[in-house]
């Protein structure tokens, strides 16, 4: 087996903290007589973990993009890497940071510096998936043969991902986090708007972090929030979750976890004992205590002692945001890498604008079926072709070489196109395609969900 490797960066700009990891991703090419070569990721190793620093904010509450970029520059220097050396990975804006007014500007600014193929990403569904992968919940579900959920509790949100046999089957996100009640710049107390109705309904009054009544109220609030996580996991059906606490949607209830893992900054507090309840200037320590107490009533196995739980999302971003295409790609006269292509599933939506046409396709189509599909694609892409815009076709099933050859016959001479398979994407996703690897047999691909500010429609 031939092998090669690439350096990857995972950068997490969260509600509370910003940090990054540098990993080495191993790529293997398996070739055999009379068989199509297969290209796959063979190894992932973390080489460098940055300092965990508070996410810098401007006086108006926006993220300080310049300061974040300087943090990344400093940590790259400590790691001994340059942006040119980093060939894959992700910058991900997480938690409440994704709802900041300038989140999209920040992620664009940072990704420009971060590296040539460092994808810019945001969205609670993606964050849940990456934190679950980074925490190893996928591996646990596969090895144990049991439904496993990871609960990633950060400063602004709690992201839940459910894995069955190694695959993520569901995600959800709640407005529950350690920084939703914190000291404000004027030494007062900031309470997130998502918690105000809950506080009013339960007669919770928090005036400071010093008086006994307020501290009792914080314990009461955190106990309620802990119970809401239990409800979201499907363990406490007699209770409900307030609309303000739901970021997108709840789990369906189809999968009941048999194993629970915890990650995120609050999870790190669950592992440590401290008498300083407000050491971070927020409710994170008390929230961790109440959740830890509540897990004693969970009707399943609970794993709280993970290595570096605060780094689960950033490890996921650096190691699991990228996929490798199938080894039967077909391309011609196309300039790579290609970044931020919007994905379209319906041929009727294709215009003259650059896009990636996503087709699931049949598992083993006949040549006639493939040729007919190529005809439909070229017909639907007349405006795009007249504009000489690169044609990008993404298949889930393994027939990109055959489809690419059919497309080549129908397209004008030397027309730029790329057809690749082994990748699953859907409308409203975005896709990045990197430079060919493994002797030009495959390409690295990142499928992204970019969602800023509020609930998904």
C-alpha positions in Angstrom: 0.0 0.0 0.0 1.3 3.4 -1.0 1.0 6.1 1.7 1.3 9.9 2.0 0.2 12.4 4.6 -1.0 16.0 4.9 -1.1 18.4 7.8 -4.5 19.5 9.0 -5.7 22.4 11.3 -8.8 22.5 13.4 -9.7 26.0 14.7 -12.6 26.5 17.1 -13.9 30.0 17.7 -16.4 29.4 20.5 -18.6 31.4 22.8 -16.0 31.3 25.6 -12.7 30.2 24.2 -10.7 30.0 21.0 -8.1 27.2 20.3 -6.7 25.0 17.6 -5.0 21.7 17.0 -2.6 20.6 14.3 -3.0 17.0 13.1 -1.3 14.7 10.6 -3.7 12.8 8.3 -2.4 9.6 6.7 -3.7 8.7 3.2 -3.3 5.2 1.8 -3.7 3.9 -1.7 -4.6 0.2 -2.0 -3.9 -1.2 -5.5 -4.4 -4.8 -6.8 -4.3 -6.6 -10.1 -7.5 -6.2 -11.9 -9.2 -4.0 -9.3 -9.9 -0.3 -9.0 -7.5 1.4 -6.6 -9.0 2.5 -3.3 -8.0 5.6 -1.5 -8.8 6.1 2.2 -7.7 7.8 5.4 -5.4 5.5 7.3 -4.4 7.5 10.4 -5.0 10.7 12.3 -2.5 12.0 14.9 -2.7 15.2 16.9 0.7 16.9 16.7 0.0 20.2 18.5 -2.6 21.5 20.9 -2.7 25.3 21.3 -3.3 27.3 24.4 -7.0 27.7 25.2 -7.7 31.5 25.3 -10.8 33.5 25.8 -12.5 34.5 22.5 -11.8 38.2 22.1 -14.8 40.5 21.8 -15.2 44.1 20.8 -17.0 46.6 23.2 -20.2 46.1 21.1 -20.2 42.3 21.6 -18.9 41.4 18.2 -16.0 39.0 17.7 -12.7 40.8 17.3 -11.6 39.3 14.0 -8.2 40.9 14.0 -7.4 39.6 17.5 -8.6 36.1 16.6 -6.3 36.1 13.6 -3.4 37.2 15.7 -4.1 34.3 18.1 -4.0 31.9 15.2 -0.7 33.4 13.9 0.9 33.1 17.3 -0.2 29.5 17.8 0.9 28.5 14.2 4.3 30.0 15.2 4.4 27.9 18.4 3.5 24.8 16.4 6.2 25.5 13.8 3.9 25.5 10.8 2.9 28.0 8.1 -0.5 28.3 6.4 1.1 26.9 3.2 1.9 23.6 4.9 -1.7 23.0 6.0 -3.6 21.2 3.3 -6.9 20.5 5.0 -9.0 21.2 8.1 -11.6 23.6 9.3 -12.2 26.9 11.0 -15.5 26.5 12.9 -17.5 29.2 14.7 -19.5 27.5 17.5 -22.1 28.2 20.1 -23.3 31.8 20.5 -20.3 33.0 18.5 -22.1 31.7 15.3 -25.0 34.1 16.2 -22.8 37.2 16.5 -23.5 39.9 13.9 -20.1 39.7 12.3 -19.7 35.9 12.5 -19.6 35.4 8.7 -17.0 38.2 8.3 -14.8 36.7 11.0 -14.9 33.2 9.6 -14.1 34.6 6.1 -11.2 36.7 7.5 -9.7 33.9 9.5 -10.0 31.3 6.8 -8.1 33.5 4.4 -5.1 33.3 6.6 -5.5 29.8 8.1 -4.4 27.9 5.0 -5.2 27.0 1.4 -7.7 24.3 2.0 -8.9 25.2 5.5 -12.7 25.3 5.2 -14.9 27.9 6.9 -17.8 26.3 8.7 -20.6 27.0 11.2 -23.9 25.6 12.3 -25.2 23.6 15.2 -25.7 20.4 13.2 -22.1 20.4 12.1 -20.8 21.3 15.5 -22.7 18.4 17.1 -21.4 16.0 14.6 -17.8 17.2 14.9 -17.8 17.2 18.7 -19.2 13.7 18.8 -16.5 12.5 16.4 -13.8 14.3 18.3 -15.0 12.8 21.6 -14.9 9.3 20.0 -18.6 8.6 20.4 -18.7 7.1 16.9 -15.9 4.6 17.8 -17.6 3.6 21.0 -20.9 3.0 19.3 -19.1 0.8 16.7 -16.9 -1.1 19.2 -19.7 -1.6 21.8 -22.5 -2.2 19.3 -24.6 0.3 21.3 -26.4 3.5 20.6 -24.0 6.2 21.9 -24.8 9.9 22.4 -22.2 12.6 23.0 -23.2 15.7 24.9 -20.9 18.7 24.2 -21.6 21.5 26.7 -19.8 24.8 25.9 -20.2 28.4 26.9 -23.4 29.1 24.9 -24.8 25.8 23.6 -25.1 22.1 24.3 -24.7 20.0 21.2 -25.9 16.4 21.2 -25.0 13.8 18.5 -26.3 10.3 18.4 -24.2 7.5 16.8 -25.3 4.0 15.8 -22.7 1.5 14.5 -20.2 4.4 13.9 -22.6 6.6 12.0 -24.2 9.8 13.1 -27.9 9.3 12.9 -29.2 12.4 14.7 -28.1 15.7 16.2 -29.7 18.5 18.2 -28.6 21.8 19.9 -29.9 23.5 23.0 -29.3 27.0 24.3 -27.7 25.7 27.5 -24.1 26.7 28.4 -21.8 27.9 31.1 -21.6 31.5 29.9 -25.3 32.2 29.5 -25.2 33.8 33.0 -22.0 35.7 33.7 -20.5 38.8 35.1 -20.9 41.8 32.8 -18.3 44.5 32.0 -20.0 46.8 34.5 -19.7 44.2 37.3 -23.4 43.4 37.0 -24.9 40.1 36.0 -25.7 39.3 32.3 -28.5 36.7 31.7 -29.0 35.4 28.2 -32.4 36.3 26.7 -32.9 32.5 26.1 -33.1 32.0 29.9 -35.2 35.0 30.9 -38.6 33.3 30.6 -37.3 30.2 32.4 -36.1 32.3 35.2 -39.4 34.2 35.5 -41.5 31.0 35.4 -39.4 29.5 38.2 -39.0 32.6 40.3 -35.3 32.6 39.8 -33.6 35.9 40.6 -29.9 36.4 40.2 -28.5 39.8 41.4 -24.9 38.9 42.0 -22.4 36.0 42.5 -21.9 37.0 46.1 -25.2 36.7 48.1 -26.6 33.4 49.3 -30.1 33.9 47.7 -28.6 34.5 44.2 -26.3 31.5 44.6 -29.2 29.3 45.6 -31.1 30.6 42.5 -28.2 29.7 40.3 -28.1 26.1 41.7 -31.9 26.0 41.0 -31.5 27.2 37.4 -28.6 24.9 36.7 -30.5 21.9 38.1 -33.4 22.8 35.7 -31.0 23.1 32.8 -29.5 19.7 33.7 -32.9 18.1 33.6 -33.6 19.7 30.2 -30.5 17.9 28.8 -31.9 14.7 30.3 -35.3 15.4 28.5 -33.5 16.0 25.2 -31.8 12.6 25.5 -35.2 11.0 25.8 -34.8 9.9 29.5 -37.3 12.2 31.1 -40.4 12.3 28.9 -42.7 13.7 31.6 -41.0 17.1 31.2 -40.8 19.4 28.3 -38.2 21.8 26.8 -39.0 25.5 26.4 -38.9 26.8 22.8 -36.3 29.4 23.8 -33.9 26.6 24.7 -34.2 24.8 21.3 -31.7 26.1 18.7 -33.0 24.0 15.8 -34.9 20.9 16.6 -35.0 18.1 19.2 -34.1 14.5 18.7 -36.8 12.3 17.3 -36.9 9.8 20.1 -36.2 7.0 17.7 -32.8 6.3 19.1 -32.5 5.9 22.9 -28.8 6.2 24.0 -27.3 3.2 25.8 -24.0 5.0 26.4 -23.5 8.8 27.0 -20.2 10.6 26.7 -19.6 14.3 27.7 -17.3 16.8 26.1 -16.8 20.6 26.0 -15.7 23.2 28.5 -18.4 22.5 31.1 -17.6 18.8 30.8 -14.0 19.6 31.7 -15.4 21.2 34.9 -17.3 18.0 35.6 -14.0 16.2 36.0 -12.4 18.7 38.4 -13.3 19.5 42.0 -13.1 23.2 43.1 -14.4 25.3 45.9 -14.3 28.4 43.7 -17.8 28.3 42.1 -17.3 31.3 40.0 -13.6 30.9 38.9 -14.5 31.7 35.3 -16.9 34.5 36.1 -19.9 32.5 35.0 -22.2 29.6 36.1 -20.1 26.9 34.3 -18.8 25.2 37.5 -22.2 25.0 39.1 -23.8 23.8 35.9 -21.2 21.1 35.7 -21.9 20.0 39.3 -25.7 19.8 38.7 -25.2 17.8 35.4 -22.8 15.5 37.1 -25.3 14.9 39.9 -28.1 14.4 37.4 -26.2 11.7 35.4 -26.4 9.4 38.5 -30.1 8.9 37.5 -29.4 8.2 33.8 -30.6 4.7 32.8 -27.5 4.0 30.9 -23.7 3.9 31.0 -22.2 7.4 31.4 -18.6 8.3 30.5 -17.4 11.6 31.8 -13.7 11.1 32.0 -12.5 11.7 28.4 -9.1 13.0 27.6 -9.2 16.8 26.8 -13.0 17.1 26.7 -12.8 20.8 25.9 -11.0 20.0 22.7 -13.5 17.5 21.2 -14.9 20.0 18.7 -11.6 21.3 17.5 -10.2 17.8 17.1 -13.3 16.9 15.2 -12.8 20.0 13.0 -9.2 19.1 12.3 -9.6 15.4 11.7 -13.1 14.6 10.6 -14.3 17.6 8.5 -12.5 16.2 5.4 -13.5 13.2 3.3 -11.7 11.5 0.4 -13.4 11.0 -2.9 -13.6 7.7 -4.7 -10.6 6.7 -6.8 -12.5 6.7 -10.1 -12.8 10.5 -10.5 -12.8 12.1 -13.9 -11.7 15.7 -14.5 -10.3 17.8 -17.3 -9.0 21.4 -17.6 -10.2 22.3 -14.1 -8.3 24.6 -11.7 -8.2 23.2 -8.1 -8.8 23.8 -5.3 -12.4 25.0 -5.7 -14.0 26.6 -2.6 -17.5 27.4 -1.3 -19.5 25.9 -4.1 -23.3 25.8 -3.3 -24.7 22.3 -3.6 -27.8 21.7 -5.8 -29.8 18.5 -5.9 -32.4 19.4 -8.5 -31.2 20.0 -12.1 -34.0 22.5 -12.5 -32.2 24.8 -10.1 -29.0 25.0 -12.2 -28.3 28.5 -13.7 -25.2 30.1 -15.1 -23.7 30.4 -11.6 -21.1 28.0 -10.3 -22.5 25.1 -8.3 -22.0 21.5 -7.4 -24.7 19.2 -8.8 -25.3 16.5 -6.2 -26.7 13.2 -7.4 -27.3 10.1 -5.3 -27.8 7.7 -8.3 -28.2 4.0 -8.4 -25.7 1.5 -7.1 -24.9 -0.2 -10.4 -26.4 1.7 -13.2 -26.3 0.4 -16.8 -24.2 2.3 -19.4 -27.5 3.5 -21.0 -28.7 4.9 -17.7 -25.3 6.7 -17.2 -25.4 8.1 -20.7 -29.0 9.3 -20.3 -28.0 11.0 -17.0 -25.1 12.8 -18.7 -27.5 14.0 -21.4 -29.9 15.4 -18.8 -27.0 17.2 -17.0 -25.7 18.8 -20.1 -29.2 19.9 -21.2 -29.9 21.4 -17.7 -26.5 23.2 -17.7 -26.8 25.0 -21.0 -26.5 28.5 -19.4 -23.6 27.4 -17.2 -21.8 25.9 -20.2 -22.4 29.0 -22.3 -20.8 31.0 -19.5 -17.8 28.6 -19.6 -18.3 27.9 -15.8 -16.7 24.8 -14.5 -19.1 21.9 -14.3 -18.9 20.0 -11.0 -20.9 16.8 -10.4 -20.8 15.0 -7.1 -22.1 11.4 -6.9 -22.8 9.3 -3.8 -22.5 6.0 -5.7 -19.4 4.7 -7.5 -19.7 5.6 -11.2 -18.1 9.0 -11.6 -15.5 7.8 -14.2 -18.2 6.4 -16.4 -20.4 9.5 -16.1 -17.3 11.7 -16.6 -16.5 9.9 -19.9 -20.1 10.4 -21.1 -20.0 14.1 -20.1 -16.7 14.6 -21.9 -18.3 13.4 -25.1 -21.2 15.8 -24.8 -19.3 18.9 -23.6 -17.4 21.3 -25.8 -13.7 20.4 -26.4 -11.4 21.2 -23.4 -14.4 22.2 -21.3 -13.5 22.4 -17.6 -15.3 19.8 -15.5 -14.9 17.4 -12.6 -17.0 14.4 -11.7 -16.3 12.6 -8.4 -18.0 10.0 -6.3 -18.1 8.6 -2.8 -19.4 11.9 -1.3 -22.8 12.6 0.1 -24.1 16.2 0.1 -27.5 17.9 -0.2 -29.0 21.2 -1.3 -27.9 24.2 0.8 -24.6 22.6 1.7 -21.4 24.0 0.4 -18.4 22.0 -0.9 -14.7 22.5 -1.1 -12.6 20.3 -3.5 -8.8 20.2 -2.9 -5.9 19.4 -5.2 -5.6 15.8 -6.3 -3.8 13.4 -4.0 -2.6 9.8 -4.1 -1.1 10.1 -7.6 -4.1 12.1 -8.9 -6.4 9.2 -8.1 -8.6 11.1 -5.6 -9.3 14.6 -4.2 -9.9 15.7 -0.6 -13.5 17.1 -0.1 -15.2 19.1 2.6 -18.9 19.3 2.7 -20.0 22.2 4.8 -23.2 23.5 6.4 -22.9 27.3 6.9 -25.6 28.6 9.3 -25.2 31.9 11.1 -27.6 33.4 13.6 -30.7 31.8 14.9 -32.8 28.8 14.1 -32.6 26.9 10.8 -35.8 27.2 8.7 
